[in-house]
Amino acid sequence: MDKAEQKSSLRQRIDQIKDYRCKNIIAVIEDPRDVKNIGTIIRNVNALGVEKVYIVDPRRALPESWQDMREKKSLSSTSVSAIKWSFVKRFDSTEACLQHLKNNRFVSIVTSPHLKGRKNVVLHEGDYTAHAKLAVWFGNEARGISDLAVKHSEMCVCIPMFGIIESLNLGTTSGIVLYEITKQRRDYQRKYKFRNRRGRRYIA
């Protein structure tokens, strides 16, 4: 296949999937330590139609700009080149990321086991269409999500588990959680395509 044919094939694919992309949803990875997990989440994000990835990177292990990240071989290989097609933005701190999300009117939810005093939801029982703009947080491989991210979240979402081992790795967790959330939001987008200025829903 020559370059012209590749471009034509890519354009056809973009046209096929554009109506299935989930708008205004961001996957946030807080202080990840393993580049393989970062790449896996970016791959999941791209495959499931999530709009963006934010990475809280206080160690400054990643390049500053998305363009530089796209050229980083470790991210390109572990994400199977998904880094080229999914927008990624990094932040130096959880505080900076939360402020950016607040300024852009995003509501945050975190993936976490049951936490006393917080709204806790089992994954498949949650409604992920209640907020127009949603940020889904995934915590550090060892420590999980930070207290600060939990404090500023709307709810804690957990995956029900029925085995002796009650944990999943970060890449797997992101795939399961984002699949349920994007499935709900895609159904919602298909059902309510248009709104008037007063917010009334119109079924397409």
Sequence and secondary structure as in RCSB ss.txt:
>XXXX:A:sequence
MDKAEQKSSLRQRIDQIKDYRCKNIIAVIEDPRDVKNIGTIIRNVNALGVEKVYIVDPRRALPESWQDMREKKSL
SSTSVSAIKWSFVKRFDSTEACLQHLKNNRFVSIVTSPHLKGRKNVVLHEGDYTAHAKLAVWFGNEARGISDLAV
KHSEMCVCIPMFGIIESLNLGTTSGIVLYEITKQRRDYQRKYKFRNRRGRRYIA
>XXXX:A:secstr
  HHHHHHHHHHHHHHHGGGSEEEEEEEEES   HHHHHHHHHHHHHHTEEEEEEE TT  S SSHHHHHT HHH
HHHTTTGGGTSEEEEES HHHHHHHHHHTT EEEEE S  TTS EEEGGG  SSSSSSEEEEE BTTTBS HHHH
HT S EEE    SS     HHHHHHHHHHHHHHHHHHHHHHEEEE TT  EEE 
